[in-house]
Amino acid sequence: MKNPLISKHSNYSFRSASSGFSLIEILVVILIISILMTAGVLGLKNLAAGKGTSSAISTCESLSNEARTIAIAKRCKTRVLIDINDNNKDEYLSRVAIAHQKINADGTIDPNTWVLSNRAYALPAATYYSKEYSKLADGSDIPEASMSGENFTARYAGNYAYYEFNAEGVSLNSGASFIIGAGIRPKGQEPRFIRDAEKDVAGFVIWRNGRTSTYRNPEHMEIDSAQKNF
């Protein structure tokens, strides 16, 4: 005769092992997976933005050094140009180029005519030059000029913010800052920093001798809001 207690316990164990997960348990697992996936996507976006900013700063520093070298070699003024033509959404605050004063056939310099020295560099996607935080040493705005003529084709002619070097390679904007940040540009609006991504902002200062100093702490740039416009 079977022990009724053993039989009852055996049936209970079999039912428990074969019952599987409840609906609530499955929903909890799905919720946890969703949270982890969302956090992972945001982390990848911030990582990509940070890499884009670092790459942009490194390249723009190189362009600044190149502009100084061209100034010394050609014995004329050069400019690092940043596109501020708002009519071109793909290149607004995202295109950087170098220009130098025109040198005539007899070797004289035409101080009022500028020539593009190189092909423009496009900043990485979702990174922008910041008009808001790029300033001269005294806190005033970076100078701007309308550039046209010579090899400034219809695509390149327009308004630019610029950093200038003289024929000796001396910066005429000594102490000026050059700021780039990861951001977004909603339709019809100015680019702005990504929320909670102020750390993805970097820049450098151009000194009188043309050398640069890089900094990456937003506090040094007086950035006080993640929603500030560029």
Number of C-alpha atoms within 10 A of each C-alpha: 3 6 7 9 8 10 10 10 10 11 10 11 10 10 10 9 8 8 8 9 8 8 8 9 11 10 11 11 10 12 12 11 12 12 10 11 12 12 12 12 11 11 12 12 12 18 12 17 24 20 15 22 28 21 14 25 24 14 16 21 20 13 20 25 18 16 28 28 18 23 24 17 12 17 17 22 26 32 29 23 24 24 23 22 18 14 9 12 13 11 18 20 26 24 21 24 23 26 25 25 21 21 17 9 7 6 9 10 16 12 12 7 15 22 19 23 18 14 10 17 17 18 22 18 16 19 28 29 29 23 18 14 21 23 21 19 16 9 12 10 15 20 13 15 12 11 18 17 13 12 12 15 11 9 7 18 16 17 17 25 21 20 25 24 27 18 17 18 24 20 24 18 21 20 20 24 26 24 26 29 30 30 26 19 17 9 8 8 9 14 24 23 26 21 12 11 17 22 18 25 28 23 29 22 23 25 18 16 14 22 17 20 12 16 16 17 15 16 10 10 17 9 15 10 13 15 16 16 17 22
